[in-house]
Amino acid sequence: MSKRSAVTFAFMLVAGFASPLYAQGAGGDSALNVEIAKWSIITAGFALGIGAGLAALGQGRAVAAAAEGIARNPGAAGDIRGVLLLGLVLIESLAIYVFVISLILFFLQPFSPTAG
Amino acid sequence: MEKLEHPLWIVQLVNALLGPLVRRAGEAMGHHFTGHDVIPPYIVMVMLIVVFVTALCLFVRTRLSVENPGRLQIILEDGIGAVRGLLDEWIGPKGHDFLPLVATLGLFILLGNYMGLIPGLMSPTSSINVTLACAITTWVYYHYQGIRAQGLVGYVKHFWAPPGAPFMLGFLMFPIEIISHTSRLLSLSLRLFGNIFGEELVILVLFSIVPFLVPLPMMFLGLITGLLQAFIFMLLTIIYLQGAVAVEHHQDEHGHDAPHGRQAPAAA
């Protein structure tokens, strides 16, 4: 099938997982909150995996470029190392933001019916 | 998270000594204390750092000597020289005014990160309160220095549009700049907090599984990331200061223009 219809189908599939939500009314029934709490914890795990993986990809590219730069121009190794460290930490901080949200969702459980 | 809180004997000691005093002062101001400890553990750790650094500096002061410096004096002078070199490289000679705050921030965060590895102590930087305090200090300081260097109107014009761009661009750039500067506050605090708290959490979990030798690699990693995070906080402070203080004037007769020092990447 074409790419666009594949994306549409995938979206409908994911939206279908949340089908119990559609059966409830709006507002805080406890079954709804349990569903949201369960999904928030599952989301925390997936979010951390995706976040850390993509951050690792970005950092790998940065290190590869830095290593190539040093190989071409060993005299600039000090400068390149400085740029490399700064870049690595900035990329890392994006993974840290995901980590903090995951921590909040997993340990503090803000959506659970008895308020974590 | 109740499992993660276990009483440290230093915290108990300070609470036993100073707790009633703080409680009376707080309740006189109308604050109701909840929970067990009146003085939270991170405050005790911060006070420990303050006492330690003060004692160290007072001790070194009695032994300062130009011809025959002791080992401690050489180490401290090297540290200050390194921070001064960083400031010089990024901001130029005007940067030396900022040495006290930048060096103190770096030293505080470095000591704070390493305290977690000592049994019986905890890292104050593993609490969001402490990292947010450091980030707010940096944020207020660099805005204050920017206003002092360029005047209030000149500094706000910074946010509007880069020189040479049409005036209307400012309407687009101003909210973006505001959001970017606010995100700097968040990113500074969350980066430090996430790193140190996460590392502490992993060590705790490893201790509860296999307490013998297995946590050691993680603690070694903690040494490296503690140093790196302190250095990065200091470096980002310097970069933000450079962005705030750098006065852009048009090319002078020699054909080169300010700001001196390296150009900063667009650090969020």
HADDOCK unambig.tbl for C-alpha pairs under 7 A between the chains (distance, minus, plus):
assign (segid A and resid 93 and name CA) (segid B and resid 191 and name CA) 5.34 0.50 0.50
assign (segid A and resid 96 and name CA) (segid B and resid 191 and name CA) 6.19 0.50 0.50
assign (segid A and resid 96 and name CA) (segid B and resid 194 and name CA) 5.65 0.50 0.50
assign (segid A and resid 96 and name CA) (segid B and resid 195 and name CA) 6.88 0.50 0.50
assign (segid A and resid 97 and name CA) (segid B and resid 190 and name CA) 6.79 0.50 0.50
assign (segid A and resid 100 and name CA) (segid B and resid 194 and name CA) 6.12 0.50 0.50
assign (segid A and resid 107 and name CA) (segid B and resid 1 and name CA) 6.64 0.50 0.50
